[in-house]
Amino acid sequence: MKKLIYTFCLLFITSIGVSQNDCNKYYPLNEGTKFQITVYDKKEKPSAILDYEIVNVRKSGGDKIGTINSKMTDGNGKQISDTSFDVSCNGEVVSIDFKSLINPQIFEQFGNMDYEITGTNLEWPNDLSVGQKLPDATMDMKISMSGINMNMSVEITDRKVIGKETITSPAGSFNCFVVTSTTDMKMGMSQHSTSKQWITEKMGTIKSINYDKGGKVTGSSLLTKFEE
């Protein structure tokens, strides 16, 4: 169970990529763009690497939609998951579909099952400014396995732009907005955490850190490669 929740958290803290396009400042929607996020454990050792590639960009009504291929490997190079998801934007905000960020492979430990996901998308506006409050996001999942029903819920709240800082990563040094949020996750057990993200206009999220309810670091991520 802890492994499932941890893997799910990895997807969340890396759900914002790198970007410079005509639709949204904080997510990649240029076909051919590749970027890599390295995830670290609380001891700052690499625990997972996520490689992303934009493979398809199209128009739908007034929205621009991009398909993101994502491959996750563990600290030893073993592949954990290989999936894809869509991201849309309308020139003012980017919308990330929670359903698309759930990789069915993380449920292999439970065997065959059916599940249903509902929720509110995670949104990032183009006009970030210090002091701004961002919309909440939610996800509810109903899982059925051999007559046993389970529920999983995630609430991301208290999303605030609290300041500006300069952050350095292997991709360079960047002036970033600092965004904090709170995540409450329930699936048999409850987990409360907070996070801090450093987001720059041209490259999206450069760094993120997760904290437990006591304020101790539980993991982090860093942009380690970018290619367009």
Long-range contacts (C-beta under 8 A, 24 or more apart in sequence): 1-187, 1-188, 1-189, 3-109, 4-106, 4-107, 4-109, 4-187, 5-185, 5-187, 5-189, 5-191, 7-80, 7-81, 7-106, 8-102, 8-106, 8-154, 8-185, 9-183, 9-185, 9-193, 9-210, 9-219, 10-39, 10-47, 10-48, 10-50, 10-72, 10-219, 10-221, 11-101, 11-102, 11-103, 12-101, 12-154, 12-156, 12-183, 13-39, 13-195, 13-197, 13-208, 13-210, 13-219, 13-220, 13-221, 14-39, 14-50, 14-205, 14-208, 14-221, 15-96, 15-101, 15-122, 16-96, 16-124, 16-197, 16-199, 16-204, 16-205, 17-52, 17-68, 17-204, 17-205, 18-171, 18-203, 18-204, 18-205, 18-223, 18-226, 19-202, 19-203, 19-204, 20-202, 20-203, 20-228, 23-64, 23-89, 23-90, 23-91, 23-94, 24-89, 24-91, 24-93, 24-94, 24-124, 24-126, 25-126, 25-128, 25-201, 25-202, 26-94, 26-124, 26-126, 26-128, 26-199, 26-201, 26-204, 26-205, 27-66, 27-87, 27-89, 27-94, 27-96, 27-124, 27-204, 28-52, 28-54, 28-66, 28-68, 28-204, 29-54, 29-57, 29-64, 29-66, 29-87, 29-89, 30-54, 30-57, 30-228, 31-55, 31-56, 31-57, 31-66, 32-228, 33-226, 33-227, 33-228, 34-225, 34-226, 34-227, 34-228, 35-223, 35-225, 35-226, 35-227, 36-223, 36-224, 36-225, 36-226, 37-221, 37-222, 37-223, 37-224, 38-221, 38-222, 38-224, 39-219, 39-220, 39-221, 40-219, 40-220, 40-221, 40-222, 41-219, 42-216, 42-217, 42-218, 42-219, 44-220, 45-75, 46-75, 47-74, 47-75, 47-219, 48-72, 48-73, 48-74, 48-75, 48-80, 49-73, 49-75, 49-224, 55-84, 60-88, 62-90, 62-91, 63-88, 63-89, 63-90, 64-88, 64-89, 64-90, 70-103, 72-103, 80-105, 80-106, 81-105, 81-106, 91-126, 92-125, 92-126, 92-127, 93-123, 93-124, 93-125, 93-126, 94-123, 94-124, 95-121, 95-122, 95-123, 96-121, 96-122, 96-123, 96-124, 97-121, 98-122, 98-137, 98-139, 98-154, 102-141, 107-143, 110-143, 110-145, 111-145, 111-146, 112-145, 112-146, 113-143, 113-144, 113-145, 114-143, 114-144, 114-145, 115-141, 115-142, 115-143, 115-144, 116-141, 116-142, 117-141, 119-154, 122-156, 128-161, 128-177, 128-179, 128-199, 129-161, 130-161, 130-162, 130-163, 130-164, 130-177, 131-160, 131-161, 132-160, 132-161, 133-159, 133-160, 133-161, 134-159, 134-160, 134-161, 134-179, 134-181, 135-159, 150-187, 150-188, 151-186, 151-187, 152-185, 152-186, 152-187, 153-184, 153-185, 153-186, 153-187, 154-183, 154-184, 154-185, 154-186, 155-183, 155-184, 155-185, 156-181, 156-182, 156-183, 157-181, 157-182, 157-183, 157-184, 158-182, 165-198, 167-198, 167-200, 167-206, 167-207, 169-206, 169-207, 169-222, 169-223, 169-224, 170-222, 170-223, 170-224, 170-225, 171-203, 171-206, 171-223, 171-224, 171-225, 171-226, 172-203, 174-198, 174-200, 174-202, 174-203, 174-206, 175-200, 176-200, 176-206, 176-207, 193-218
